[in-house]
């Protein structure tokens, strides 16, 4: 019998630290958030799997950003899955939930020819990017690394090794598990480990042992750090998909099962909700750079300008006379 009390961990990220190993991490569980993200669209199963993995990565990475900051992850490729994009909005106040949204762009015709391919293989060649918007009057940060490693989580690990020189490991699982008496729905869960950053004598800038000479976690650790890192990774390898996804095992129980000898210490969990920032005013602002002639080209036969949000599916309609820098009518 499943203990329903563990459902209180759904849609949360729990930060923790392994005091004996100089390793920090997060445990994430996404349930309703993932269903909200995916129900906005009619994605094929392979694309749903990519979006689910990307949303889980975003929750795990995003937990570290400051209040009111925005974290974006993007994967662009030349395969049938052209773009996977996610946004994480930091809480506006301490104790408030963070918000996540996500969407994918894909070539449906090309996808039909690759129905037996693994989801990651649909991306092809491209890049994995992390962008951080710190707010007004602050220059945004952007880091990019090539698609490599065989999974989105491997791409993220390579990004942290290459761009941040932080040894990072993800163990992720997602799917649509069924429970007696519970409606089937998407669930995802995962663990993120990071070795506390220190100056490494091995990060020389001469390339690493990863695909295409990219740095890996082992390239940026000294001997003591490598021993601790290897031990934590071996312990993480023992976890099972159902332990990651839950809900029968709570994140705190999972940490004790995996790392009880490493001195796990948990911090306040971060709740996460689905949330989109689109609005008619934002759409209107985005169209303010266009002339009346440009707006005329956007006007439908019904005499309106329409816009749809790629993230949440919201539909907006405007009078063309109220749009652009040559608007002749107030909204």
Secondary structure as UniProt FT lines:
FT   HELIX           4..9
FT   TURN            10..11
FT   STRAND          12..18
FT   TURN            19..22
FT   STRAND          23..30
FT   HELIX           32..39
FT   HELIX           45..62
FT   TURN            63..64
FT   TURN            67..68
FT   STRAND          70..77
FT   STRAND          81..89
FT   TURN            94..95
FT   STRAND          98..106
FT   HELIX           108..112
FT   TURN            113..116
FT   HELIX           119..122
FT   STRAND          126..133
FT   TURN            136..137
FT   STRAND          141..146
FT   HELIX           152..159
FT   HELIX           160..164
FT   STRAND          168..175
FT   TURN            180..181
FT   STRAND          187..195
FT   TURN            201..202
FT   HELIX           211..213
FT   HELIX           217..220
FT   HELIX           223..236
FT   TURN            237..238
FT   HELIX           241..245
FT   HELIX           251..259
FT   HELIX           260..262
FT   STRAND          264..266
FT   STRAND          270..274
FT   HELIX           280..286
FT   TURN            287..289
FT   HELIX           292..298
FT   TURN            301..302
FT   STRAND          304..308
FT   TURN            310..312
FT   STRAND          315..319
FT   HELIX           320..322
FT   TURN            325..326
//
